[in-house]
Amino acid sequence: MKNWQELERKYLFNNVERLPILMVKGQGARVWDENGKKYLDFVGGWAVCSLGHCHPVMIKALNKQSKILIQAGPHACTPPQLQLAELLVKTSCLDRVFFCNSGAEANEGAVKLARRYGKLKLSGAYEIITTFNSFHGRTLAMTAATGQPHYQDPYQPLPAGFKNVAYNDIDAIKSATTRDTCAVMLEPVQGEGGVNIPDEGYLKAARQWCNEKGILLILDEIQTGIGRLGTMFGYEQFGIEPDILTLAKGLGGGVPIGAFLAKEKCAVFAPGDHGSTFGSNPLMCATAIAVMKYIIKNDVAGNAMRGMACSVYGSQYLLEGLKKLQSKYPFINEVHGRGLLAVIEFKQEISNSVRMACLENGLLVNSVKPDAIRIMPPLTIGKQEIDEALGIFDKVFPKLKIQ
Ligand SMILES: Cc1ncc(COP(=O)(O)O)c(C=O)c1O
């Protein structure tokens, strides 16, 4: 496709800075551009391709289901929908499931459920406390929930009912809580905010506060869920259970599916309260079942844990490698991560140069902040791929022009 950049300029919105490559093929942890150049993909479809690209179990599930039933609509149940709901409930601490198409939509639904709970059980309480540097999606309400002014300012006025407070600060949650508060919504580890891991005890304290006040704890595990942090759900590592949990990204391993799950006590929707035309789409549900079953059977979450260090479970492979780079290159300020979600923080705003130099050398990484590179590869990667990525960083770093 020779004129693809012309087509991009002419037909697509200029809403994101895209890479100067046309991605045409993916297999495992690799993708290829239109010239046949191969890249090691440590972005993984934006923390989505849990099993890598075009995994055989996904292809098989998609092929099989596409010949049986592709779409049903919200008026009928389908076997993949029911089987996936059962699998999610049996794997998690939650009781009921609603399927949708994306992360933002899952969070919207979770917030609507919390507001419904507030109306019915908390004298009309409607406010949700969220945190600075969070990311909950791009709809208007989720932009209000996302505590990052640069996402919010262009779209003011935003829907009311969200209070953004400091992350990792239980007193900030406590001070913001009023009689109008129906829920606190947190990411167990902030992903888009720069891989921010809270202090031991923060999530437990938030859980305890919600219990004390009778309000709900919503965990946005759209990025951290389904193995990314080294356990099926991130909350397992923090010794708490949410009242509502949201999922997307890795759940479908590459197909668009999201979900929110709730404990029975707050599953208060009545017929007509919420819906989605494509939610529970059997093709997506059948694929997500295949992804989840593969993850469970092959302990893929355990692979994510071994692949990278985690303060709970001890030092592991990728983070050790990143730490070695940190000790070699003084312009690296800090490296940290959990499971297969990690960040390299620099002392200067050089992340875009690093991203482009890595691209040149066959590695895709994400410039999550001007001074930080985020790594979120497929959960199935092995030692050889980690070594290769570390080798590319080691090749790229000495050539950077650092002032
Ligand atoms: C924690 C979190 N919540 C919500 C979203 C939004 O998901 P989506 O882009 O599928 O709407 C993201 C996406 O990056 C996310 O990381």
The ligand as an SDF file (V2000), in Angstrom:
LIG
                    3D

 16 16  0  0  0  0  0  0  0  0999 V2000
   -7.4800    1.6010   33.2780 C   0  0  0  0  0  0  0  0  0  0  0  0
   -8.1780    1.9130   31.9920 C   0  0  0  0  0  0  0  0  0  0  0  0
   -9.4890    2.1790   32.0180 N   0  0  0  0  0  0  0  0  0  0  0  0
  -10.1750    2.4480   30.8930 C   0  0  0  0  0  0  0  0  0  0  0  0
   -9.5590    2.4720   29.6740 C   0  0  0  0  0  0  0  0  0  0  0  0
  -10.3460    2.7720   28.4240 C   0  0  0  0  0  0  0  0  0  0  0  0
  -10.5000    1.6410   27.6550 O   0  0  0  0  0  0  0  0  0  0  0  0
  -10.9610    1.7630   26.1320 P   0  0  0  0  0  0  0  0  0  0  0  0
   -9.8890    2.4710   25.3900 O   0  0  0  0  0  0  0  0  0  0  0  0
  -11.1550    0.3320   25.6990 O   0  0  0  0  0  0  0  0  0  0  0  0
  -12.2450    2.5170   26.1320 O   0  0  0  0  0  0  0  0  0  0  0  0
   -8.1810    2.2100   29.5950 C   0  0  0  0  0  0  0  0  0  0  0  0
   -7.4710    2.2620   28.3050 C   0  0  0  0  0  0  0  0  0  0  0  0
   -6.2900    2.4470   28.2060 O   0  0  0  0  0  0  0  0  0  0  0  0
   -7.4850    1.9350   30.7860 C   0  0  0  0  0  0  0  0  0  0  0  0
   -6.1630    1.6740   30.7790 O   0  0  0  0  0  0  0  0  0  0  0  0
  1  2  1  0
  2  3  1  0
  2 15  2  0
  3  4  2  0
  4  5  1  0
  5  6  1  0
  5 12  2  0
  6  7  1  0
  7  8  1  0
  8  9  2  0
  8 10  1  0
  8 11  1  0
 12 13  1  0
 12 15  1  0
 13 14  2  0
 15 16  1  0
M  END
$$$$
